[in-house]
Amino acid sequence: YKSVFRTDNNNSTGFYLDKNGYLIYNDFSTSEKLDFVAFVAKQHNLAYGQALEQIAIDFQLFMVKI
């Protein structure tokens, strides 16, 4: 895919499952790797916890605040 974080004329990013089964964003041009929560946090300029909340809202998941 083309990067959503920078101007990208080539398909230089993608997602994969790591050896532990985590979904990882990989930018081949910058070597940046983000788990799916960090990806959402960066994409929407949120803190990690806020990104978790946004994902829960988007997928209509139940969350309990501690």
C-alpha positions in Angstrom: 0.0 0.0 0.0 1.0 3.6 -0.3 1.8 5.2 3.0 -0.9 7.2 4.8 1.7 9.0 6.8 3.8 10.6 4.1 3.8 11.3 0.4 4.4 8.0 -1.3 4.5 7.4 -5.0 5.1 3.7 -4.7 3.5 0.9 -2.7 5.9 0.7 0.1 3.9 -0.3 3.1 1.9 -3.3 4.2 0.6 -5.4 7.1 1.6 -8.8 8.3 1.1 -11.1 11.3 4.3 -11.5 13.4 5.4 -14.7 15.0 3.1 -14.0 18.0 0.1 -13.3 15.8 0.1 -9.5 16.2 -1.0 -7.4 13.3 2.0 -5.2 12.3 2.2 -2.2 10.0 5.5 -2.2 8.1 6.9 0.7 6.1 9.6 -0.7 3.9 11.0 2.8 3.0 11.4 4.0 6.6 11.7 0.6 8.4 8.9 1.8 10.8 6.9 -1.0 12.3 3.7 -0.3 14.4 1.2 -2.6 16.0 -2.4 -2.0 15.0 -3.1 0.3 18.1 0.0 2.4 17.5 -1.0 2.6 13.8 -4.4 4.0 14.7 -2.8 6.3 17.3 -0.4 7.8 14.8 -3.1 8.0 12.0 -5.5 10.0 14.2 -2.9 11.8 16.4 -4.1 10.0 19.6 -2.4 8.7 22.7 -2.2 4.9 22.8 -5.0 4.6 25.3 -7.2 6.9 23.3 -6.5 4.8 20.2 -7.7 1.7 22.1 -10.9 3.6 23.0 -11.4 4.6 19.3 -10.9 1.1 18.1 -13.5 -0.1 20.7 -16.0 2.5 19.4 -15.3 1.8 15.8 -15.8 -2.0 16.3 -18.6 -1.5 18.9 -16.7 -3.4 21.5 -17.5 -3.2 25.2 -14.8 -1.5 27.3 -14.6 -1.0 31.0 -12.6 2.0 32.3 -10.5 1.3 35.3 
